[in-house]
């Protein structure tokens, strides 16, 4: 029995017939310096409200109409009226009241971590510093042109720890700075600046979020510390130089200290990709976010709500038949390029909904950007199945998290699964050479620690965990690790070749024939792309997927018995076959009292508080300041046994630490919550 208590404070404007006004900057044809300025400005002005939308400033690589499509959706679905500008001076004038001046940089200072990359390292650091004190990154000439005053030093207020304000440089290009020593090569100069930043800027930044790679409006809006570091190879961990890895480890160690009992988040991208596993040892989750406009998406106000996919299956209405149940899963669901980029445009296919598929999503990004979630849930069909990739918390590895952060990880994961109605997960690891290696004292593996992974999946009540792992049996249910798992490996179904559709269909048919009815098969984990896209060998479009399905069903031996299903149906039918599904309401009654850590935490201005009751109880749930004075009472009544959630709105309160206390019968517990504005 699950009951939800909502305190509504945010509403989509269209629900009330109101027009939401915002500015749209059209960056088409603008130079990189102007685009950096616009992104920084968006990050500053979008912190508490969605004020500035960026068009063609930093678009997703996966779908080049992402900015245009969301612009149109905000207009029609969010009732947004955009005031469009294309001239930077006019853009600045519209928001001049928010801007204190500029942070100067040398535009001729470039660096690259690998072939094909080239970025202005001083400019990125100027943008990060500027984001902390509401100033824009500019050259000296731009400062004069746009009337943005410069200062040798700027005062930065610590928004997170209530420490004293700190003076830092307002001119990154000042020749007296050690990183401007002309006797050093470009890499040494950039790393000198980053090491200075670790000592002086990192303590002023968001302690729960960190950004790697090219800076974005999201980096600025969240006041993250940012570095642009990478190795020279996509997979080889040792291609990351020792000096760069040292900087990363110093930042990760600091953030681990600041988040000793909870998960923190890393955004951007990392090369080599297996470093995501190394990051997990420090208590982090990772999110690919190489794109713009997340500051707008995250600040656009929507009604606080819980979501149910149209593909949700009532277990009481279905039974496994004498069939072969197969599933096609869209890859890259953890990545913002797919979450924000409409699954590389595949979401707009006229054929979407004609055949069941599993769309992968990053539930953490949905939680940060609920307008995006609302759009997908509202426009999805019964054949658009939803699942979490690789974890509800993002690109994450629960088996590598320490015990200190596990409870927070469990609580936040369950909150995300509950909010978005997703309880099936697809997980995988990559890519550790021969299968296992040690990197800077941490073991990186191609396989999960199945015992730890299973314990975590059981704790979050994941109904089915599908995964790609070379150490598990393939295409059969696995129940030996406390949670139901279903693996696929070695049969061409993981990023399998989709160039020749007949060959792809025949490969799947061969795998189907190995099953005993009722049978279950992951037929393909592929990248879905927009119709008529120029695709790689592992990509597939909706029209081509339908052709594959038709070829499979035309097989004279098994075709008539094949049914393509969503992840939700796949999961329910498998659990029913195995006798693991009991639909009694009693299963939802908790075995003990609990008050879980609020999520998100730190928060601004809302956070969700979850608690559970094993028996009917008189419940009092209150919020108190650090001195013990009651701020508000959220619950004060008799409640039946069950799981509950309440949203606490602190928009009228000052930043600081608050105490949440529950009294339910003889059960009393408190948690600390951090409000950061």
Buried (B, 14 or more C-beta within 10 A) or exposed (E): BEEBEEEEEBEBBBEEEEEBEBBBBBBEEBEEBBBBBBBBBBBBBBBEEBBBBBBBBBBBEBBEBBBEBBBEBBBEBBBBEBEEBBEBEEBBBBBEEBBBBBBBBBBEBBBBBEEEBEBBBBBBBBBBBBBBBBBBBBBBEBBEEBEBEBBEEBEBEBBBEEEEEBEBBBBBBBEEBEBBEEEBEEBEBBBBBBBBBBEBBBBBBBBBBBBBBBBBBBBBBBBBBBBBBBBBBEBBBBBBBEEBBBBBBBBBEBBBEBBEEBBBBBBBBBBBBBBBBBBBBBBBBBBBBBBBBBBBBBBBBBEBBEBEBBBBBEBEEEEBEEBBBBBBBBBBBBBBBBBBBBBBBBBBBEBBBBBBBBBBBBBBBBBBBBBBBBBBBEBBBBBBBBBBBBBBBBBBBBBBBBEEBBBBBBBBBBBBBBBBBBBBBBBBBEBBEEEEBEBBEBBBBBBBBBEBBBBBBBBBBBBBBBBBBEEBEBBBBBEEBBBBBBBBBEBBBBBBEBEEBEBBBBBBBEBBEEBEEBBBBBBBBBBBBBBEBEBEEBBBBBEBBBBBBEBBBEBEEBBEBBBBBBBBBBBBBBBBBEEEBEEEEEEBBBEEBBBBBBBBBBBBBBBBBBBBBBEEBEBBBBBBBEEEEEBBEBBEEEBEBBBBBBBBBBEEBEBBEBBBBBBBEEBEBEBEBBBBB
